[in-house]
Amino acid sequence: MNFTWDIWLFLGLIVGGLVYGFAVGRDRALTVLISTYVALAVVTNAPILGRLNAAFGALHPTLQFAWFVFLFGFVFVVMWRSQLMRSLARDRGAWWEAALFSVMQVGLTASATLYLLPAEITNSFSPIFRETFSGEIGRSFWLIAPIVFLAVLGASSAVEDEDEEDEE
């Protein structure tokens, strides 16, 4: 199999995401995931950003992506310093949960990036890479899968917590 540069890039992001997930734990990885969702929602729906993109768009075709990176960083810092997130981040979770959410984070970020970048840039990626992350099915998967996994893992954690309380 002959890998193109974008497949190597994705594999590198997966490995980096896994290392990050193991280092910080499940709940801190969730902070990054939530920050990504918030930044993507604001960038794609805030009317003022659309007007600014239109005003500067001819000069900066990647402006929408730049807004996303800026807002992600801002939301992440705010959430990282939040007392609510600190209380949630006490539990590192299982190693496989951190790994799973790290992979979900990498996929969601790749999908959001391909969505926000102009076609002249994304056309340089291989068709399979574009389809996996920005095609209709791929983009839907990366937007929905982290929420589904969070709901499933949250429900199983709630059952485990109830079992521990019953034992006491």
Secondary structure, 3 states (H helix, E strand, C coil): CCCCHHHHHHHHHHHHHHHHHHHHCHHHHHHHHHHHHHHHHHHHHCHHHHHHHHHHCCCCCCHHHHHHHHHHHHHHHHHHHCHHHHHHCCCCCCHHHHHHHHHHHHHHHHHHHHHHCCHHHHCCCCHHHHHHHHCHHHHHHHHHHHHHHHHHHHHHHHHHHHHHHHHC
